[in-house]
């Protein structure tokens, strides 16, 4: 064992901190889900919150899609040391796995409880999601802001993983660079909300006004935005459909990216809705039941606009057809 490979998100940060405490390994590398396939693995790696492409010395994960993918490749996951479990966060699995043998600092109990919520978006209300607890503030700093340099961002994740090993969240928040990113998040949230306010709408066929459409596909540059901010303005919306242009080498194409999610505060009232199915039926993509998406290809601008309008209508129709078949709660 010589290095920890972990995911570039908050769960990945906490997972790597726990694994570092448990194994004594200080080398941590942050990777996206796609990047891990290009790593030269020796089999000595410890992997968390990511798929294990070939072999490794320890693997912890909670993504069902990763497990499925590995099984399809014929990997006998039972032979890989570590633990896979369907859980709200990967950090939870690692914490439970080592807590008897490793004296983790006391504050991890709270950190893990909140990481569960952050990674699974299991919030009961908008207020709970927006509440700035110390752990939530830290997690808010772990995202790539529009003006972030990616290398510096990765360094920040590493710093944070090392800090959380020895200091409680409240203490870490007093540090200048962390404070700066906290404020960056607040600005980002405010600006995003403003931008959403000016650009979201309900489709003309959506008479109940439950599917908020955020269409930023006419923007000249890629818009990086958390579509959940739409609920700050439209808390009653049941889902958000986000449409963005696809850029290749900084050049805008006529292709469109759709991503859609069920309102996380209301999803328990819509238990049988399956958004992945909508995109599968339209042969655009897929995903999970609560969040999914797809890509629409178009050769010309005119074709793009026509196809977009057509797809929008179909998505609204499919959403309400699924809703009609819902059990009433
Ligand atoms: Mn995770």
Boltz pocket constraint, residues with backbone or C-beta under 6 A from the ligand:
constraints:
  - pocket:
      binder: B
      contacts: [[A, 11], [A, 12], [A, 49], [A, 62], [A, 88], [A, 89], [A, 90], [A, 119]]
      max_distance: 6.0
